[in-house]
Amino acid sequence: MRCRILHESKGRMRVQLIQYRMTFEEADILDNYLSKLAGVSSAKVHERTKVAIIEFSENVRNDIIDALSGFDYESNRDLLMTTVDRQLQYEFENKLCLHVGRRVFSKLFIPAPLMAAVTVIKAIPFIVKGLKALIRGKLEVSVLDATSITVSMLRGDFSTAGSIMFMLRVGEIMEDWTHRKSISDLAKAMALNVEKVWTRASDGTEILVDANKIVAGDIVIVRTGNVIAVDGKVISGEAHVSQASMTGESMPVRKYEGSLVYAGTVVEEGEIVIEAEGSLGNSKYDRIITMIEDSEKLKSSTEDKASKLADRLVPYTFGATALQYIVTRDITRATSILMVDFCCALKLSIPIAVLSAMREAGEYRMTVKGGKFLEAVAEADTIVFDKTGTLTEAVPAVHMVVPFSDINEDECLRIAACLEEHYPHSIANAVVKKAMEKGLDHEEKHSKVEYIVAHGIATTLDGQKVCIGSHHFIFEDEECTVDADKKEIFDKLPNEYSHLYLAIDKKLIAVILIDDPIKQGVAKAIKKLKALGIKKTVMMTGDNERTAKVIASKVGVDSYFSEVLPEDKAKFIKEERSKGHKVIMVGDGINDSPALSEADAGIAINSGAAIAREVADIMIGSDELDELVILREISMKLMKRIKQSYHQILGFNSFLIAMGMFGMFTPTTTALLHNSSTLAISLRNMTDLLEKK
């Protein structure tokens, strides 16, 4: 690529790109290319001027110049995600410049009589909109606008009427931009939630790659429990796919050769091979924006209250206007009051604050599916944790196999792995991995395997019933026993490990001790959550009482429940909510799904089961729990910002009404200040809530 340096200072370079014109796509590709270079702290490409501004550490200056020299658009097209932000900015700048330019031209060059006629024509849409609202029996902002414009024209003050419409249009453009920019930022954060996918190379081998590197024509393999990362067509295989996240269908849909599949949906059962129709960003982006705009979940109760209050205040504005005219007989003062309404500011700035908070959460690798869930997190006083994969590491390991019969350790492990390999659970994976490490191959001699969620697995092997699972499943459900001479060893099994019990024909033959270490920083995170106002922390697990007690004491939760079923977790949360508590549930497994759905805010860990992520209201990207603390902080500061915005809007607009009543401000001035304050508060609400560390 040909370019020249226009200006250079310490750690900053402004580069002119030598080309006839630059498209949105080219600017986006170059922007992403420069941002990914080592040592580059920030890069901004302006497509209008074809200029790139690069900030960098001094020791990489020559590397950047070499990278620019060797750059070409075609070989870097995989860096193109979406040009929506650039198109939005371009459209906004054009609209605003054109609108201001027309106003300046008309004031300077169009004669007053002709300008009056133009003003009347421009006023027609405002008046029609106001009349439609009145016909529907609603006193809305459009009625206020139409009345102020009409009154000004009836008085022969076409200049004021024109100024009012000019300011209203500027306000509309700015409001539209701030709202669309907030939604675009949020959608971008959600769309760039990168996941790994399996692809098939030309030689038939399978390769694990980043989902954002997928391009049209790539072959993607999706198996049970995994998310489909891109839109595409099934070329082989068959599966049942949950499309609830995209289409709202409650039942899984059968997919077979020739069927179309959508990014963001989940394979519940089966395996399919897909030919991708596009990249990750382009396939999900538009639907995510639609989901955000259409979803009722987006509106928190605070937003809804503000919106209803705004509508209720319109009649009072009319009342103040009428009273002002009756008392003073001054139509200018009365019109000044009409120019102020609370509706625009309340209905724009508060939703923008929520959207911005959701976008900020995305920067910390958290995906929030609606504003009301941020409100729930801010107001929550109770938090319930799953244990395995949430408080403890998602990759437990086998510490020891303790035999309780004549069958040796290796044979017990071989039998256990034979059963556990059928189900993708973290503890099952640990058993299978240990058997592989010891080279314990096995033949599939057992009959059909039955999986009982949160309990265990049962099958028949060589005519004998084999069970593996929790203490509750083995000793209560299956009524298995321990040989009397082994009872002392059984009672002295160490508590710090999870116990997986293996039984044949109702006799315990082995206990597999699973080391499931606590995640780093969990105790510290729970302590911080309590400092942020969480009054009750609970751990619920399907594990045995002894292990649960040890883990609970180490992480610092207030209470714990062991050997619980999925429905027990959901029942507990329902009971807590019926007592008036706001409850957060944090989990990662399929068995956590009912509880995640029941909670005021269900939070799933991204590394967990795809079904849990789909059911959850919020997803966090880290396996540690530091992000929960950040989420709580963002939520609480959001509610504080909303309250602050609420008071500022009511206070400032009431001040404008008072100034209009005393004749201190003209209608044009009140319109200018009203729209400016709305924009200022909205722009403030787009800023981050937390300081960058």
C-alpha positions as CSV (number, residue, x, y, z in Angstrom):
1,M,0.0,0.0,0.0
2,R,1.2,3.5,-0.9
3,C,1.1,6.1,1.9
4,R,2.9,9.1,3.3
5,I,3.3,10.4,6.9
6,L,1.5,13.8,7.3
7,H,2.5,14.4,10.9
8,E,4.5,12.6,13.5
9,S,5.1,13.1,17.2
10,K,6.2,10.9,20.1
11,G,4.1,7.7,19.9
12,R,1.7,9.1,17.4
13,M,1.5,9.1,13.6
14,R,-0.9,10.6,11.1
15,V,-0.7,8.8,7.7
16,Q,-2.2,9.7,4.4
17,L,-3.2,6.7,2.3
18,I,-2.7,7.2,-1.4
19,Q,-5.8,5.9,-3.1
20,Y,-8.7,7.5,-5.1
21,R,-11.4,6.7,-2.6
22,M,-11.9,4.6,0.5
23,T,-15.0,2.4,1.1
24,F,-16.5,1.6,4.5
25,E,-15.3,-2.0,4.1
26,E,-11.7,-0.9,3.3
27,A,-11.6,1.5,6.3
28,D,-12.9,-1.2,8.6
29,I,-10.4,-3.8,7.4
30,L,-7.4,-1.3,7.8
31,D,-8.7,-0.2,11.2
32,N,-8.8,-3.8,12.5
33,Y,-5.4,-4.6,10.8
34,L,-3.6,-1.6,12.5
35,S,-5.3,-2.3,15.9
36,K,-4.0,-5.8,15.9
37,L,-0.4,-4.8,15.3
38,A,2.0,-5.4,18.2
39,G,2.7,-2.2,20.1
40,V,-0.3,-0.3,18.7
41,S,-2.4,1.1,21.5
42,S,-5.1,2.6,19.2
43,A,-5.8,3.2,15.5
44,K,-8.5,5.2,13.8
45,V,-9.1,5.3,10.1
46,H,-11.2,8.1,8.5
47,E,-12.7,7.0,5.2
48,R,-13.6,10.5,4.1
49,T,-10.0,11.9,4.3
50,K,-8.3,8.6,3.8
51,V,-6.2,9.3,6.9
52,A,-5.1,6.8,9.6
53,I,-4.2,8.1,13.1
54,I,-2.0,5.6,14.9
55,E,-0.8,5.7,18.6
56,F,2.0,3.3,19.4
57,S,5.0,2.5,21.6
58,E,8.1,4.2,20.1
59,N,10.1,1.0,19.6
60,V,7.6,-0.4,17.0
61,R,7.6,2.7,14.6
62,N,9.5,1.0,11.9
63,D,7.5,-2.2,12.2
64,I,4.3,-0.2,11.7
65,I,5.7,1.4,8.5
66,D,6.7,-2.0,7.2
67,A,3.3,-3.4,8.0
68,L,1.6,-0.6,6.1
69,S,3.9,-1.0,3.1
70,G,3.0,-4.7,2.8
71,F,-0.7,-4.3,3.5
72,D,-3.4,-5.0,0.9
73,Y,-7.2,-5.2,1.4
74,E,-7.9,-8.5,-0.4
75,S,-5.6,-10.7,1.7
76,N,-7.0,-9.2,5.0
77,R,-10.7,-9.5,4.2
78,D,-11.2,-11.9,7.1
79,L,-10.7,-8.8,9.4
80,L,-14.0,-7.3,8.2
81,M,-16.6,-7.7,10.8
82,T,-19.3,-5.1,10.2
83,T,-19.4,-1.5,8.8
84,V,-22.5,-0.5,10.6
85,D,-20.7,1.9,12.9
86,R,-19.1,3.7,10.0
87,Q,-22.3,3.9,8.0
88,L,-24.2,5.2,11.0
89,Q,-21.6,7.9,11.6
90,Y,-21.5,8.9,7.9
91,E,-25.3,9.0,7.7
92,F,-25.5,11.1,10.9
93,E,-22.9,13.6,9.7
94,N,-24.5,14.0,6.3
95,K,-28.0,14.6,7.8
96,L,-26.8,17.2,10.3
97,C,-24.6,19.1,7.9
98,L,-27.3,19.1,5.2
99,H,-29.9,20.3,7.8
100,V,-27.7,23.1,9.1
101,G,-26.7,24.1,5.6
102,R,-30.3,24.4,4.4
103,R,-31.1,26.6,7.4
104,V,-28.2,28.9,6.8
105,F,-29.0,29.1,3.1
106,S,-32.6,29.9,3.7
107,K,-31.8,32.6,6.2
108,L,-29.3,34.3,3.9
109,F,-30.8,34.0,0.5
110,I,-34.6,33.3,0.6
111,P,-36.9,36.4,0.8
112,A,-39.1,36.6,3.8
113,P,-42.5,36.1,2.0
114,L,-41.2,33.0,0.3
115,M,-39.6,31.8,3.6
116,A,-43.0,32.2,5.3
117,A,-44.6,29.9,2.6
118,V,-41.8,27.3,3.1
119,T,-42.3,27.4,6.8
120,V,-46.1,26.7,6.4
121,I,-45.3,23.7,4.2
122,K,-42.7,22.4,6.6
123,A,-45.2,22.8,9.5
124,I,-47.8,20.5,7.9
125,P,-46.2,17.1,9.0
126,F,-45.8,18.4,12.6
127,I,-49.5,19.6,12.7
128,V,-50.7,16.3,11.2
129,K,-48.7,14.3,13.7
130,G,-50.2,16.3,16.5
131,L,-53.8,15.9,15.2
132,K,-53.3,12.2,14.9
133,A,-52.3,12.0,18.5
134,L,-55.4,14.0,19.6
135,I,-57.7,11.8,17.5
136,R,-56.3,8.8,19.4
137,G,-57.2,10.7,22.6
138,K,-53.5,11.1,23.7
139,L,-51.8,14.3,24.8
140,E,-48.2,13.5,23.6
141,V,-45.1,15.6,22.8
142,S,-46.2,15.8,19.2
143,V,-49.3,17.8,20.3
144,L,-47.0,20.2,22.2
145,D,-44.8,20.7,19.2
146,A,-47.7,21.2,16.8
147,T,-49.4,23.7,19.1
148,S,-46.3,25.9,19.6
149,I,-45.6,25.9,15.8
150,T,-49.2,26.7,15.0
151,V,-49.5,29.5,17.6
152,S,-46.3,31.1,16.3
153,M,-47.5,31.1,12.7
154,L,-51.0,32.5,13.7
155,R,-49.2,35.4,15.3
156,G,-47.3,35.9,12.0
157,D,-44.0,35.0,13.7
158,F,-42.8,32.7,10.9
159,S,-39.1,33.1,12.0
160,T,-39.9,31.6,15.4
161,A,-41.9,28.8,13.9
162,G,-39.0,28.0,11.5
163,S,-36.5,28.1,14.4
164,I,-38.7,25.8,16.5
165,M,-38.9,23.2,13.6
166,F,-35.1,23.6,13.0
167,M,-34.3,22.8,16.6
168,L,-36.8,20.0,16.7
169,R,-35.2,18.4,13.7
170,V,-31.7,18.8,15.1
171,G,-33.0,17.1,18.3
172,E,-34.5,14.3,16.3
173,I,-31.3,13.7,14.4
174,M,-29.2,13.7,17.6
175,E,-31.6,11.5,19.5
176,D,-31.8,9.0,16.6
177,W,-28.0,8.9,16.5
178,T,-27.5,8.4,20.2
179,H,-30.1,5.6,20.4
180,R,-28.9,3.8,17.3
181,K,-25.2,4.2,18.3
182,S,-26.0,2.7,21.7
183,I,-27.8,-0.3,20.2
184,S,-25.0,-0.7,17.6
185,D,-22.3,-0.7,20.3
186,L,-24.2,-3.3,22.3
187,A,-24.9,-5.5,19.3
188,K,-21.3,-5.3,18.4
189,A,-20.2,-6.4,21.8
190,M,-22.6,-9.4,21.7
191,A,-21.7,-10.3,18.1
192,L,-18.0,-10.5,18.9
193,N,-18.4,-13.1,21.6
194,V,-15.8,-15.4,20.0
195,E,-16.2,-19.2,20.4
196,K,-14.1,-22.1,19.1
197,V,-15.5,-24.3,16.4
198,W,-14.4,-27.6,14.8
199,T,-13.8,-27.3,11.0
200,R,-13.0,-30.0,8.5
201,A,-9.9,-29.4,6.3
202,S,-9.6,-30.5,2.7
203,D,-7.7,-33.7,3.7
204,G,-10.6,-34.7,6.1
205,T,-8.8,-33.8,9.3
206,E,-10.7,-31.8,12.0
207,I,-9.2,-28.5,13.3
208,L,-10.3,-26.4,16.2
209,V,-10.3,-22.7,15.2
210,D,-11.7,-19.4,16.4
211,A,-15.3,-18.9,15.1
212,N,-14.5,-15.4,13.9
213,K,-12.1,-16.8,11.4
214,I,-14.8,-18.7,9.6
215,V,-15.6,-17.6,6.1
216,A,-18.2,-18.6,3.5
217,G,-17.6,-22.1,2.2
218,D,-15.9,-23.4,5.3
219,I,-17.0,-26.8,6.6
220,V,-18.1,-26.7,10.3
221,I,-18.8,-29.7,12.5
222,V,-21.3,-29.2,15.4
223,R,-22.0,-31.9,18.0
224,T,-24.5,-32.4,20.9
225,G,-24.6,-29.6,23.3
226,N,-22.6,-27.1,21.1
227,V,-23.6,-23.7,19.7
228,I,-23.9,-23.3,15.9
229,A,-21.5,-20.3,15.3
230,V,-22.5,-19.4,11.7
231,D,-25.4,-19.5,9.4
232,G,-25.2,-22.3,6.9
233,K,-26.6,-25.4,5.2
234,V,-26.4,-28.9,6.5
235,I,-24.4,-31.1,4.1
236,S,-24.4,-34.3,6.2
237,G,-25.7,-35.7,9.5
238,E,-28.9,-35.2,11.5
239,A,-29.7,-33.3,14.7
240,H,-32.4,-31.7,16.8
241,V,-31.6,-28.0,17.1
242,S,-33.0,-25.6,19.7
243,Q,-33.8,-22.3,17.8
244,A,-35.5,-20.5,20.7
245,S,-32.9,-17.8,20.9
246,M,-33.5,-16.8,17.3
247,T,-37.0,-17.9,16.3
248,G,-38.8,-18.3,19.6
249,E,-39.7,-21.9,18.9
250,S,-40.0,-23.8,22.1
251,M,-39.4,-27.3,20.7
252,P,-36.2,-28.4,19.0
253,V,-36.3,-28.6,15.2
254,R,-35.0,-31.6,13.2
255,K,-32.2,-30.7,10.9
256,Y,-30.9,-33.0,8.1
257,E,-29.1,-32.7,4.8
258,G,-30.2,-29.6,3.0
259,S,-31.7,-27.9,6.0
260,L,-30.7,-24.3,6.9
261,V,-29.3,-23.6,10.4
262,Y,-28.7,-20.3,12.2
263,A,-25.9,-18.9,14.3
264,G,-26.6,-18.8,18.0
265,T,-28.8,-21.9,18.0
266,V,-27.9,-25.1,19.9
267,V,-27.6,-28.7,18.9
268,E,-29.5,-30.6,21.6
269,E,-29.0,-34.0,20.1
270,G,-27.1,-35.4,17.2
271,E,-24.2,-34.3,15.0
272,I,-24.3,-32.2,11.8
273,V,-21.8,-30.9,9.2
274,I,-22.5,-27.4,8.0
275,E,-21.2,-25.4,5.0
276,A,-20.9,-21.8,6.3
277,E,-22.7,-19.1,4.3
278,G,-20.8,-16.2,5.9
279,S,-18.6,-15.1,8.8
280,L,-19.4,-15.0,12.4
281,G,-20.0,-11.3,12.8
282,N,-22.1,-10.8,9.6
283,S,-24.4,-13.8,10.3
284,K,-25.4,-12.7,13.9
285,Y,-25.2,-8.9,13.8
286,D,-28.5,-8.0,12.2
287,R,-30.5,-10.5,14.2
288,I,-28.9,-9.3,17.4
289,I,-29.9,-5.7,16.7
290,T,-33.4,-6.8,15.9
291,M,-33.5,-8.8,19.1
292,I,-32.4,-5.9,21.2
293,E,-34.8,-3.4,19.6
294,D,-37.8,-5.8,19.8
295,S,-37.2,-7.6,23.1
296,E,-39.5,-6.6,25.9
297,K,-36.7,-7.8,28.2
298,L,-34.8,-4.6,27.2
299,K,-37.0,-2.4,29.4
300,S,-36.4,-2.4,33.1
301,S,-39.2,-1.4,35.4
302,T,-37.3,1.9,36.0
303,E,-37.3,2.7,32.3
304,D,-41.0,1.8,32.1
305,K,-41.8,4.1,35.1
306,A,-39.9,7.0,33.5
307,S,-41.7,6.5,30.2
308,K,-45.1,6.5,31.9
309,L,-44.2,9.5,34.0
310,A,-43.1,11.4,30.8
311,D,-46.5,10.8,29.2
312,R,-48.3,11.9,32.4
313,L,-46.5,15.2,32.5
314,V,-47.7,16.4,29.0
315,P,-51.1,17.6,30.3
316,Y,-49.4,19.6,33.0
317,T,-47.3,21.3,30.5
318,F,-50.5,22.3,28.6
319,G,-52.0,23.4,31.8
320,A,-49.1,25.6,32.7
321,T,-49.2,27.1,29.2
322,A,-53.0,27.9,29.4
323,L,-52.5,29.4,32.9
324,Q,-49.6,31.5,31.7
325,Y,-51.7,32.9,28.9
326,I,-54.7,33.6,31.1
327,V,-52.6,35.4,33.6
328,T,-50.3,37.4,31.3
329,R,-52.1,37.4,28.0
330,D,-48.6,37.1,26.6
331,I,-48.6,34.4,23.8
332,T,-44.8,34.5,23.6
333,R,-44.4,33.4,27.2
334,A,-47.0,30.8,26.8
335,T,-45.3,29.4,23.7
336,S,-42.0,29.2,25.5
337,I,-43.5,26.8,28.0
338,L,-44.9,24.6,25.1
339,M,-41.3,24.2,23.9
340,V,-40.3,22.2,27.0
341,D,-41.4,18.7,27.6
342,F,-40.0,16.0,29.9
343,C,-40.9,13.1,27.5
344,C,-38.0,13.3,25.0
345,A,-35.3,13.4,27.7
346,L,-36.8,10.7,29.9
347,K,-37.7,8.3,27.0
348,L,-34.3,8.8,25.4
349,S,-31.6,9.2,28.0
350,I,-32.7,6.5,30.5
351,P,-32.9,3.7,27.9
352,I,-29.5,4.9,26.5
353,A,-28.0,4.6,30.0
354,V,-29.3,0.9,30.1
355,L,-28.0,0.1,26.6
356,S,-24.6,1.7,27.5
357,A,-24.3,-0.3,30.7
358,M,-25.1,-3.5,28.7
359,R,-22.4,-2.5,26.2
360,E,-19.9,-1.8,29.0
361,A,-20.6,-5.2,30.5
362,G,-19.8,-6.7,27.1
363,E,-16.3,-5.1,27.3
364,Y,-15.7,-7.2,30.4
365,R,-16.8,-10.4,28.4
366,M,-20.3,-10.4,29.9
367,T,-23.4,-10.6,27.7
368,V,-26.6,-9.2,29.3
369,K,-29.8,-10.0,27.5
370,G,-32.0,-7.2,28.8
371,G,-32.0,-4.1,31.0
372,K,-34.3,-5.6,33.6
373,F,-31.7,-8.2,34.5
374,L,-29.2,-5.4,35.3
375,E,-31.8,-3.9,37.5
376,A,-32.3,-7.3,39.2
377,V,-28.6,-7.7,39.8
378,A,-28.5,-4.3,41.4
379,E,-31.5,-5.0,43.7
380,A,-30.6,-8.6,44.5
381,D,-30.0,-9.6,48.1
382,T,-29.5,-13.3,47.6
383,I,-27.1,-15.2,45.3
384,V,-27.2,-19.0,44.8
385,F,-24.1,-20.8,43.4
386,D,-23.8,-24.2,41.8
387,K,-20.6,-25.9,43.0
388,T,-19.0,-27.9,40.2
389,G,-17.7,-25.7,37.4
390,T,-18.9,-22.5,39.1
391,L,-17.1,-22.4,42.5
392,T,-14.7,-25.2,41.7
393,E,-12.6,-25.7,38.5
394,A,-14.4,-27.0,35.4
395,V,-11.7,-29.7,35.0
396,P,-11.7,-32.0,38.1
397,A,-9.2,-34.8,38.2
398,V,-9.2,-38.3,39.6
399,H,-7.1,-38.3,42.8
400,M,-7.4,-42.0,43.8
401,V,-9.5,-45.1,43.3
402,V,-10.3,-46.9,46.5
403,P,-11.5,-50.5,45.9
404,F,-14.1,-52.2,48.2
405,S,-14.0,-55.7,46.6
406,D,-11.7,-58.1,45.0
407,I,-11.7,-56.1,41.7
408,N,-8.5,-54.1,41.5
409,E,-8.2,-50.3,41.0
410,D,-7.5,-50.4,37.3
411,E,-10.4,-52.7,36.6
412,C,-12.7,-50.4,38.6
413,L,-11.5,-47.4,36.7
414,R,-12.0,-49.2,33.4
415,I,-15.6,-50.0,34.2
416,A,-16.3,-46.5,35.4
417,A,-14.8,-45.0,32.2
418,C,-16.9,-47.4,30.1
419,L,-20.0,-45.8,31.6
420,E,-18.9,-42.2,32.0
421,E,-17.6,-41.7,28.5
422,H,-21.2,-41.4,27.2
423,Y,-22.0,-38.2,29.1
424,P,-20.1,-34.9,28.7
425,H,-20.0,-33.9,32.5
426,S,-16.8,-32.5,34.1
427,I,-16.5,-35.4,36.6
428,A,-17.2,-38.0,33.9
429,N,-14.5,-36.4,31.7
430,A,-12.1,-36.7,34.6
431,V,-12.7,-40.4,34.9
432,V,-12.4,-41.0,31.2
433,K,-9.2,-39.0,31.0
434,K,-7.6,-40.9,33.9
435,A,-8.4,-44.2,32.2
436,M,-6.8,-43.0,29.0
437,E,-3.7,-41.8,30.8
438,K,-3.3,-45.3,32.3
439,G,-3.9,-46.9,28.9
440,L,-7.1,-48.7,30.1
441,D,-8.9,-49.6,26.9
442,H,-12.3,-51.3,27.1
443,E,-14.8,-53.1,24.9
444,E,-18.4,-51.9,24.8
445,K,-20.0,-54.9,26.5
446,H,-22.7,-53.1,28.4
447,S,-26.4,-52.7,27.4
448,K,-28.1,-49.3,26.9
449,V,-26.9,-46.8,29.4
450,E,-29.5,-44.9,31.4
451,Y,-28.6,-41.4,32.6
452,I,-30.4,-40.0,35.6
453,V,-29.7,-36.2,35.8
454,A,-27.8,-35.2,39.0
455,H,-27.9,-38.8,40.2
456,G,-25.8,-41.1,38.1
457,I,-25.7,-43.8,35.4
458,A,-27.0,-47.3,35.4
459,T,-26.5,-50.2,32.9
460,T,-26.1,-53.9,32.6
461,L,-22.7,-55.5,32.1
462,D,-22.3,-59.3,31.7
463,G,-25.8,-59.8,33.2
464,Q,-25.0,-57.7,36.3
465,K,-26.5,-54.3,37.0
466,V,-23.8,-51.6,37.2
467,C,-24.4,-48.2,38.8
468,I,-22.1,-45.2,39.2
469,G,-23.1,-41.9,40.8
470,S,-23.7,-39.9,43.9
471,H,-24.1,-41.2,47.5
472,H,-27.9,-40.6,47.3
473,F,-28.2,-42.5,44.0
474,I,-26.1,-45.5,45.1
475,F,-27.2,-46.0,48.7
476,E,-30.7,-44.6,48.8
477,D,-32.2,-45.0,45.3
478,E,-30.4,-48.2,44.4
479,E,-30.1,-49.5,48.0
480,C,-26.5,-50.7,47.6
481,T,-24.5,-51.8,50.6
482,V,-20.8,-51.9,51.8
483,D,-19.2,-55.1,53.0
484,A,-18.9,-55.1,56.8
485,D,-15.2,-55.6,56.8
486,K,-14.8,-52.5,54.6
487,K,-17.0,-50.2,56.7
488,E,-14.2,-48.6,58.6
489,I,-12.3,-47.7,55.5
490,F,-15.5,-46.3,54.0
491,D,-16.1,-44.1,57.0
492,K,-12.6,-42.7,56.9
493,L,-12.7,-41.6,53.2
494,P,-11.2,-38.0,53.1
495,N,-13.8,-35.2,53.0
496,E,-11.8,-32.8,50.9
497,Y,-12.5,-34.8,47.8
498,S,-15.8,-35.5,45.9
499,H,-16.8,-39.1,46.0
500,L,-18.0,-41.0,43.0
501,Y,-19.5,-44.4,43.9
502,L,-19.3,-47.5,41.7
503,A,-21.5,-50.5,42.5
504,I,-22.3,-53.9,40.9
505,D,-25.3,-56.0,41.9
506,K,-26.1,-53.7,44.8
507,K,-22.5,-54.0,46.3
508,L,-20.1,-51.1,46.4
509,I,-17.0,-52.1,44.6
510,A,-15.1,-48.7,44.5
511,V,-15.1,-45.1,45.5
512,I,-13.4,-42.7,43.1
513,L,-12.0,-39.7,44.8
514,I,-12.3,-36.6,42.6
515,D,-10.1,-33.6,43.3
516,D,-12.1,-30.6,42.3
517,P,-10.0,-27.6,43.3
518,I,-11.7,-24.3,44.2
519,K,-11.3,-21.6,41.5
520,Q,-8.8,-18.9,42.3
521,G,-10.3,-15.8,43.9
522,V,-13.7,-17.3,44.6
523,A,-13.6,-16.6,48.4
524,K,-12.4,-13.0,47.7
525,A,-15.2,-12.5,45.1
526,I,-17.9,-13.7,47.5
527,K,-16.5,-11.4,50.2
528,K,-16.7,-8.4,47.8
529,L,-20.3,-9.3,46.8
530,K,-21.2,-9.2,50.5
531,A,-19.6,-5.8,50.8
532,L,-21.7,-4.7,47.8
533,G,-24.9,-5.5,49.6
534,I,-25.5,-9.2,49.0
535,K,-27.0,-10.4,52.3
536,K,-27.3,-14.2,51.7
537,T,-24.9,-16.4,49.7
538,V,-25.9,-20.1,49.1
539,M,-24.1,-23.1,47.5
540,M,-26.2,-25.9,46.1
541,T,-24.8,-29.1,44.7
542,G,-25.6,-32.7,43.8
543,D,-22.4,-33.7,45.6
544,N,-22.3,-35.5,49.0
545,E,-22.7,-33.7,52.4
546,R,-19.1,-34.1,53.4
547,T,-17.6,-32.6,50.3
548,A,-20.2,-29.8,50.2
549,K,-19.4,-28.9,53.8
550,V,-15.7,-28.6,53.1
551,I,-16.1,-26.5,49.9
552,A,-18.7,-24.2,51.6
553,S,-16.4,-23.4,54.5
554,K,-13.5,-22.7,52.2
555,V,-15.4,-20.3,49.8
556,G,-17.3,-18.5,52.6
557,V,-20.9,-18.9,51.7
558,D,-23.6,-18.4,54.4
559,S,-25.3,-21.8,53.8
560,Y,-25.2,-24.8,51.6
561,F,-27.3,-27.7,50.4
562,S,-25.9,-31.1,49.3
563,E,-27.2,-33.9,47.1
564,V,-29.9,-31.7,45.6
565,L,-31.7,-32.3,42.3
566,P,-32.2,-29.7,39.6
567,E,-35.8,-29.2,40.6
568,D,-34.6,-28.6,44.3
569,K,-32.5,-25.7,43.2
570,A,-35.4,-24.1,41.3
571,K,-37.8,-24.8,44.2
572,F,-35.5,-23.1,46.7
573,I,-35.2,-20.0,44.5
574,K,-39.0,-19.9,44.0
575,E,-39.4,-20.0,47.8
576,E,-36.9,-17.2,48.4
577,R,-38.6,-15.0,45.8
578,S,-42.0,-15.7,47.4
579,K,-40.5,-14.3,50.6
580,G,-39.7,-11.0,48.8
581,H,-36.1,-11.6,48.1
582,K,-34.4,-10.8,44.7
583,V,-32.4,-13.8,43.7
584,I,-29.4,-14.3,41.4
585,M,-28.5,-17.9,40.3
586,V,-25.0,-18.7,39.0
587,G,-24.4,-22.0,37.2
588,D,-22.8,-23.7,34.2
589,G,-24.4,-27.1,33.7
590,I,-27.5,-28.6,32.0
591,N,-28.9,-29.4,35.5
592,D,-28.7,-25.7,36.4
593,S,-31.2,-24.7,33.7
594,P,-34.4,-24.8,35.7
595,A,-32.9,-22.7,38.5
596,L,-31.4,-20.2,36.0
597,S,-34.9,-19.8,34.5
598,E,-36.5,-19.4,37.9
599,A,-34.2,-16.7,39.3
600,D,-34.7,-12.9,38.9
601,A,-31.3,-13.0,37.0
602,G,-29.8,-16.3,35.8
603,I,-26.1,-16.1,35.2
604,A,-24.3,-18.8,33.2
605,I,-20.5,-19.2,32.7
606,N,-19.5,-19.2,29.0
607,S,-17.4,-22.3,29.4
608,G,-20.4,-24.3,30.6
609,A,-23.2,-26.1,28.8
610,A,-24.7,-24.4,25.7
611,I,-28.2,-25.0,27.0
612,A,-27.4,-23.2,30.3
613,R,-26.0,-20.3,28.3
614,E,-29.2,-20.1,26.2
615,V,-31.5,-20.2,29.2
616,A,-29.5,-17.7,31.2
617,D,-30.3,-14.0,31.3
618,I,-26.6,-13.0,31.6
619,M,-23.4,-14.8,30.5
620,I,-20.0,-14.2,32.0
621,G,-16.9,-15.0,30.0
622,S,-14.4,-15.8,32.9
623,D,-14.2,-19.0,34.8
624,E,-13.4,-16.9,37.9
625,L,-16.0,-14.9,39.7
626,D,-14.4,-11.5,39.5
627,E,-16.8,-10.5,36.7
628,L,-19.7,-11.0,39.1
629,V,-18.3,-8.3,41.3
630,I,-17.9,-6.0,38.2
631,L,-21.4,-6.9,37.1
632,R,-22.8,-5.9,40.5
633,E,-20.8,-2.6,40.4
634,I,-22.0,-1.7,36.9
635,S,-25.6,-2.5,37.8
636,M,-25.6,-0.5,41.0
637,K,-23.9,2.5,39.3
638,L,-26.5,2.2,36.5
639,M,-29.4,2.6,38.9
640,K,-27.6,5.5,40.5
641,R,-27.1,7.1,37.1
642,I,-30.7,6.6,36.1
643,K,-31.9,8.2,39.4
644,Q,-29.5,11.1,38.8
645,S,-30.7,11.6,35.2
646,Y,-34.3,11.5,36.4
647,H,-33.7,14.4,38.8
648,Q,-31.6,16.4,36.4
649,I,-34.3,16.2,33.7
650,L,-37.1,17.2,36.0
651,G,-35.1,19.9,37.6
652,F,-33.7,21.6,34.4
653,N,-36.9,21.4,32.4
654,S,-38.9,22.8,35.3
655,F,-36.3,25.6,35.4
656,L,-36.9,26.3,31.6
657,I,-40.7,26.3,32.2
658,A,-40.2,28.9,35.0
659,M,-37.9,31.1,32.8
660,G,-40.5,30.9,30.0
661,M,-43.3,31.9,32.4
662,F,-41.3,35.0,33.6
663,G,-40.5,35.9,30.0
664,M,-36.8,35.4,30.5
665,F,-36.5,32.9,27.6
666,T,-38.0,33.1,24.1
667,P,-39.6,29.9,22.5
668,T,-36.5,29.5,20.4
669,T,-34.2,29.7,23.4
670,T,-36.2,27.2,25.5
671,A,-36.3,24.8,22.5
672,L,-32.5,25.1,22.1
673,L,-31.8,24.6,25.8
674,H,-34.3,21.8,26.1
675,N,-32.8,19.8,23.2
676,S,-29.2,20.6,24.3
677,S,-29.9,19.3,27.8
678,T,-31.5,16.2,26.4
679,L,-28.5,15.6,24.2
680,A,-26.0,16.4,27.0
681,I,-27.6,13.9,29.4
682,S,-27.9,11.3,26.7
683,L,-24.2,11.6,25.7
684,R,-23.2,11.5,29.4
685,N,-25.3,8.3,29.8
686,M,-23.3,6.7,26.9
687,T,-20.0,7.0,28.9
688,D,-18.6,4.1,31.0
689,L,-19.8,3.6,34.5
690,L,-16.5,2.1,35.8
691,E,-13.1,3.7,35.6
692,K,-10.7,1.8,33.4
693,K,-7.9,0.1,35.4
